[in-house]
Amino acid sequence: MPLTFTFDPVVGPELRDGILELWTDVTNAGGAVGYVPPVTPEDIRPGLVRQFAAMAEERSRLLVGHDEDGRVAATAFLTLNTHHLMTHWLWLYTVMVHPRHQGRGYGRDLLAAAADAARTVDGIEAIRLTCRGGLGLERFYASCGYKEVGRIPGAIRVAPGDDRDDVVLLLPLG
């Protein structure tokens, strides 16, 4: 059964807790979403609070996918670029699908929903995102239409002696 996506949902305790659970579970399953396992919801909470603050300041918008049971199953944050010469594209951050739903095409569905959502934002012509190298994520994003446009070797240190490339990808929306 497909996920149901909502762009700019009302954030209350249930959604907040669902995102915390998702982010924690994705990280602990090895997902490259800003943290290194093991983590608890309390480890993730400051990052989520920063995302909510950006939403309150209208710098970021949330896309959330719910499964057939109404549980948070996927998210992505669409963050506006504030540099006056770069307002024609936005960043896609914290792209996650819960491990229990992976392998069902929901990641592709999430990226398609993010592109659809971005097209509703005035003046947006492209989506830019970064991913951690060494996990094959760039191949997945390429299969969804994203093109690698840059790579910073060793920019992400996940552990002493374990540096990964920061891979920059772009999806034109035209």
N, C-alpha and C positions, 0 to 999 in steps of 0.2 A: 504494500500500500504506500503511495507517495506521501512525502511530507507536505504539510500545509505551511506556506511561508507568509509572514506578516512583516511589512516594512513599517518602521516607526511605531512599534507596539507601545501600549501603555505599560510602563514598568512599575510593577508592584512587588511585594515580597515573594510571591510564588515564582514570577519570572526571574527575579534576582537570584533566588536560591537555585532555580533550574539552571541558570547560566553558570553559577558557581560549581554546581555538580558536574555539568558538562565539561567545563574547563579543567576541573580537577581530574576527571576520568580520562579525558583526552591526553592530558599531560602524563598521567601515570601509565598510560598505555604506550608511551613513547612519542606522542604527537609533538611536533615542533611549533608550539604556540606560546613562546615567550618564557617558558620555565623548563627546568630539568627535574625529572622525578627523583625521589618521591616528593609529592606535595600534598597539602591538605587544603580545604576550602579557605582556611585563614591565611595561607600563603598566597592564594590567588586574589583574595578580597581587595587588596590595595590596587591591583591592576584593573579590576572591574570598577572600583570607585573612580579611578582616573577616566575610564571609558564613559561612565555615567556623567561625570563632570563635563567632559567634552560634549556629550549629548545635550546637557543643560545649557551649555554655551552655544549650541547650534553649530558646533564644529564637526560633529560626528552624528551618524544615524545608524540605527540597529536594524539588521535583518535577522529574523529568528524563524527557524523551522520547528514545527511540532509534529510528533509522530501520531499514530492513530489513537494512542492512549492519552494524548494531550500533553505529553512530556516534552521538554525542550530537547531537541535532537540535533540541532545545527544552529550555528550563528556566523555572522560576519558583520564587522563594523565598517561602514563607508565613511571615510573621514575626508573632509574637504581640505584642499590645499590652500593655505592662507597667503602664500607668496603671490603678490599681485600679477606676476608674469606667468603663473602656473595654475590659475584657477579653472582652466579648461579640463583638468583631469583630477581624479580623486584617488585616495589610497584605500585599499581593501586590507583590513587587519583582522586578526584573530578568526581566521577561517577554520571552522571546526564542524566535524560530524562525529556524533557519539560512536565509540568503538562498536557498540552492539548493532549499529546500523551501517557500518562500513561494508563495502563490497556489494552494495545494492544500487549503485548509481546516484546515491544521494549527494555526493560531493559535486558531481556534474550538475545536478539539479540546483544545488546551492549556488554554484557559480553562475548558472543561467539566471537564477532569480536575482542575484546581485547585479548582473549586467542589466536586467530589466529595471531594477530599482534605480540604478545609476542613470539610466536613460530618462528618468522622470525628474532628475535634478537639473535645473536650468543651467545651460552652458557646459555641461560635462560631455566631453568627447572621448574620454579614455579612462581606463582603470589601471592603476599601477599597484603592484604588490611585491613583497619580497618573501623569499623562503630560505630556509636553512638548507645548504647543500649537504650532500652525502646521504640523503634519504630517498632520492628519486622523485622528490616533489616537483622539480622543474619539468620532468617528463609528463607527470599528470597535468600540470597547468598547461603545458604545450598542447596536450591532447584536447584541451578545452578552448584552444584558440589563442592563448597567451604566447607572446614571443619574448624570449630572453633578450634583454637589451643592455644588461650589465652584470658584472660579477666582481665582488670584492673578496679576494682570497683571504681566508683566515680571519674574517671580520667578526665571527661569532665564536666565542669561547664557551663551550658547554661543560668543559672540565679541564683541569691542567693537562696540557699536552694534547687536547682534543679541540682543535680549532676547525671551524667549518666556513665555507664560503657563504657570503650573503648574496643571493641571486635575485636580481631585479627583473621583473617581468611586466609586460604591458599588453593590454587588450584594447585596441581601438574599437569604439562603439559605432562607428559609421557604417 
